[in-house]
Amino acid sequence: MTTGTAPNAATPHPPTDGAGPHFVLSRPHGTVTAHGVADTIADPAEAVARVRAGHVIAGALPFDVREPAALTVPGRLDVTSTPFPVGTPPGVPAVTVRRHLPTPAEHTRRVSDAVTRLRETSLRKVVLARAVELDAAEPLDHRAVLARLVAADPSGNGYSVDLSPAGGDHRGVRLVGSSPEVLIRRQGRTVTCHPLAGSAPRDPDPDLDAALGRALAESTKDLTEHSYVVESLKESLAPLCTDIEVPSGPVLATTPQLWHLGTPLRATLRDPRVSALELALAVHPTPAVCGTPTDEAMRTILDVEGGRGFYAGAVGWSDASGDGEWMVAIRCAQIAADGLRVVAHAGGGIVAASEPNSELDETTTKFGTIMAALGVTD
Ligand SMILES: C=C(O[C@H]1C=CC=C(C(=O)O)[C@@H]1O)C(=O)O
């Protein structure tokens, strides 16, 4: 077995299928499952070359692609035409919050500082996230968490990825989540993306719920926050695609917890050798998870939050023809190798007009997806 390494990767570690497939992506139109490992790859550039050489790749890219990725050349990639089958969603052991990182008060203070910076510098948008550490009373089974995520929202993009190929502390760690956001999809020469940015909570009352959606669609602050993502995607796709079709304004998208502003983009690939993985690397990190300008936002995030690992990265696959799909790795948690410790993340786009307490509430609502799957109610 040969193993690719990013410059700063610790010794990679092959995932095993002992506890279920090392990669599952459940989409509304089908499920992609990787079985067996022919190779592990921590360097995205090597993965790009492998796809160009006719190999299949599946796995996860970190938020900061200078960090090691968790990619494999699987033994086999199965594709079905339905979401991941869940039947009756299984239970999970009791999971409790150990601590918030940072505290909610500190997150609010960080947002407030970011707003000052956004008003006084060339930074236009920055996505700030916070984490929650949790303890499970007994080892969590990532398959149960995935089944609960998909059962709660079959129209979402549920995923469970073994992060072992990234080596070091990632060995045996599972990234599980349900993302509402398609970073990029390539089918032949057709390239599609569905960036999301701008959020409002759902409400059980249908009238109130619809009013919240309408208010989001008209919110200048959210439309501004959203526009940076669309602009960035257009710019990143331009060298690689022609006929980039962008609707005149965003449409509303929903998850069980949130309304979002979304813009479906469509383009034609110039060079058919450019794979879905290459496209994902060209557009990532978008201002849906990083900010505008990208470098300044990235520096701000690393300075304020430290490393994010695989939260706000991407999960997906590319087949031997270069077709594939990559989701933005949000609404997720990382389950430790022992199944007893979990770290969940949620973030939100901050612009000059952001209000710190609303931004804190928005992250709490976003945590709802993974917390429900973990059975956490507080
Ligand atoms: C960064 C996250 O969400 C992104 C995707 C949709 C809406 C977002 C927002 O309104 O801030 C974020 O850009 C997250 O869920 O952690």
The ligand as an SDF file (V2000), in Angstrom:
LIG
                    3D

 16 16  0  0  0  0  0  0  0  0999 V2000
  -21.3530   27.8290    8.9580 C   0  0  0  0  0  0  0  0  0  0  0  0
  -22.5330   27.2290    9.0490 C   0  0  0  0  0  0  0  0  0  0  0  0
  -23.5790   27.4850    8.1920 O   0  0  0  0  0  0  0  0  0  0  0  0
  -23.3680   28.1890    6.9660 C   0  0  0  0  0  0  0  0  0  0  0  0
  -24.3730   27.6900    6.0000 C   0  0  0  0  0  0  0  0  0  0  0  0
  -25.6400   28.2260    5.9150 C   0  0  0  0  0  0  0  0  0  0  0  0
  -25.9160   29.4400    6.5610 C   0  0  0  0  0  0  0  0  0  0  0  0
  -24.9440   30.1360    7.2100 C   0  0  0  0  0  0  0  0  0  0  0  0
  -25.2510   31.4360    7.8650 C   0  0  0  0  0  0  0  0  0  0  0  0
  -26.3710   31.9430    7.7270 O   0  0  0  0  0  0  0  0  0  0  0  0
  -24.3760   31.9770    8.5570 O   0  0  0  0  0  0  0  0  0  0  0  0
  -23.5280   29.6820    7.2070 C   0  0  0  0  0  0  0  0  0  0  0  0
  -22.8910   30.4050    6.1840 O   0  0  0  0  0  0  0  0  0  0  0  0
  -22.8140   26.2200   10.0780 C   0  0  0  0  0  0  0  0  0  0  0  0
  -23.9070   25.6200   10.0620 O   0  0  0  0  0  0  0  0  0  0  0  0
  -21.9360   25.9800   10.9410 O   0  0  0  0  0  0  0  0  0  0  0  0
  1  2  2  0
  2  3  1  0
  2 14  1  0
  3  4  1  0
  4  5  1  0
  4 12  1  0
  5  6  2  0
  6  7  1  0
  7  8  2  0
  8  9  1  0
  8 12  1  0
  9 10  2  0
  9 11  1  0
 12 13  1  0
 14 15  2  0
 14 16  1  0
M  END
$$$$
